[in-house]
Amino acid sequence: MSDLQQEQAPISISKKNQQLIISLVLGGLIIACAILGYTELYQKPREAKAADAMFLAEKYFAQDSSNLVLNGDGIGKGVLYVIKEFGGTEAANLAKYYAGISYFRLGDFNKSLEYLKDFSTNAKQVQAVAYGTIGDAFAELKKNEEAIESYKKAGAHFPEDAGISSEYLYRAASLLEMNGKVDDAIAIYQDIKMKYPSSEKGINADKYIYRLKVQP
């Protein structure tokens, strides 16, 4: 290779690197613009429309009007519409919670499980109630093992709320007791007594434990 070729080689490599960097930067800008456009022009308007559609359903949910929560009242839409039309939005996710609780209130426990299992939230109290209602639905369906595990999950999810946690742990212990698993039930009652002594179930824990220990 001549001296001229040796001098030109690094220049050629440098130009290729510059072109690669420019391509990467442009590609990143295109992706960023696409994400911004999707968020601002598509997702945010959908979130707003979904939230508007949920307004009436939330009112009926507070009134325990489960059929109206699910299907609307002929003027406003229900949560089933929100789930179908606005999938992927925060409102549609919350609609699954409302649907699951409403179906449970109506006695359709399989439907309740379907929607509650597909719901998740960072609001720990709400999530704990969702897990607990899953336990209730399993219990109604006589699926006791699944119910007990769901109750335990609900009881452990948000220990800061003594009322919710002790209640669902109590339900787990009660089912264990009903199924002859006395030692497991006593262990949970003792856990309630230790962790939530000021709760209703914590105050009565000694009574539950004594009853099991003295029965033949």
N, C-alpha and C positions, 0 to 999 in steps of 0.2 A: 504494500500500500504506500502510495506517495505521501510526502509531507502534507500536500494540500488536502488529500482525502482524509488523512488523520485529523487535520484541523476541522474539516467539515462534519465529521461523524458526530461529535458531541452536540453540534448545533442542530443536527437532524433529530437526535434523540430528545433534546430539549423542546423542540417544536411539538413533537408527539406528546410529550408530557403536558405541555400547555393546552393542547387541543383536548386531551383527556380530562384535564381539570375543568376546562370551560364546559365540556359536555356534561360532566357530573354536576356542576353548579346549575347549568340550565335545566337539567333533569330534575334536580331538587326543587328549583323554583316552580317548574311545571306541576310537580306533585303537590307542593305546598299550596299553589293557586287552586288546584283541583279540590283539595281537602277543604280549603276556605270557602270555595264556591259551593261545595256540597253542603257544608255546615250552614252557611248564611242563606243560601237560596233555596235549599231543599229541606234539611233537617229541622232548622229552627221554625220555619212556618208550619211544618207537620206537628212539631211539639206544641205550638200554640193552638192549632186546631184541635189536637187531641185533648189538651187541657180544657178547652172550651166545652168539648163534648162530654167531659167528665163532670162538669160542674153540677148538673142536675142529678147525676147518679150518686154523687157524694152526699147530696141532701137526702136522697131516699135511703142511702145506706145508714145514715145517722138515725133515720126513722124506722129501721128494720123492715122496710118495704122491699123485700128481696126480689120479687118478680119485676118490680119497676127498676130496681138497680140493674138487673140483668138485661131487660128488654126495652127500657124506656117507657114513656107514657104517651107515645103518639106525637108528642111535640119535641121533646128532647130524646136523645139516643141513650141506650144503655151501655153497660161495660162490654157486652159481647160485641157490639158494633165497634167500640174503640179498639178492642183486641184485634179484630179482623182488619180494620181499615188503617190502623196506625201502629202496626207491629214494629218493634224496635225502638219505640219512644218510651220515655219514662212514664208517661200517662198510661200507656198500654200495659206496662209492667205492673203498675199499681192497680189497674183494672183487673188483673189476674187475681190479686189479693181479694178485691171486693167480690169477684165472681166466686172464688173458692169459699169465702165466708158465707155468701148468700146461698150457694148451693147446699152448704152444710145446714143452714137454717131451714131450708126447704126439705131436708131429708134425703137429698141426692148425694150420698157420700162418695160414690165413685167420681162424679163430676167435681166434687169439692177437692178430692185428691188430685185430679188431673190439673186443675188450675193452680192450686197451692204449691204443688211440687215444681211448677214452672215459674214460680215467683221468687225473687230474691231482692233484698234491700240492705243498705247499710244502717238503716234505722233499727237498732237491735231490739227494742221493745216490740215493734211490729213484726220483725222476723221471728221472735220468740213465740208470739201469739200464732203466727202461721205454722210453725213447727208443732205447737200444742194442738192446734185445730186438726192438723194432719193426724196426730195421735188420737184425737177424739173420733175422727172419721174411721180410722182403722179399728178402734174399739167398737164402734157401732157395727162394723162389718165382721166382728168377732175375730179379727186378725190381731190377737193379743200380743204376740211377739213384736210385730211391727209397731203396734201402739206403744208398748213399753219403751222401745228404742226412741221413738219420736218424742215421747214425754221427757225422757232423760235428756235428749238433745235440746228441747225447749227449756228445761230447767237449768241447763248449763250455759245457755247462750248469752244471757244477760244477768249475771249474778248480782249486779247493782240494784236490780229491782227485786226486792225480797218477796213481794206479793206474788208476782208472776212466777218466779223461780220456784218458790216453795210449793205453790199450787200444782205445778206440773210434775214436780218430783213426787208430791203426794199421790197424784193420779198414777204415776208409775208404780209406786209402792203398793197402792191399793190393788192394782191389777196383778202384781206379783203375789200378793196375799191371796187373792181369789183363785190363783192358779197353783196354790200350795207351796209357793217358794217363799217360805216364812223367813228364812235367814237373809235372803236378798232384800225382802221388804223391810226387815228390821234395820239393815245396814243403811237403807235410804232414809228411814225415819230418824236414825241417829245423825245422819248427814244434815237433814233439815234442822234438827235441834241445835247442832253445832254452828251451822252457817247462818241460820235465820231465826234466832231465838225469840225475836220480838214479833215475828209474823204470827198469824192465827195458827197456821200449821205447826210452827215451831213451838208455840206455847202448849199445844196439845200433843206434841210428839211423845212425851213420856207415857201418856195414856194409850197411844197406839202401840208403843213398844211393850208396855205392861200387858196389854190384852193378848198379844201374840206369845209372850213368854209364859203366861200362866195357863193358856188354853191347852187341853190335853192333846 
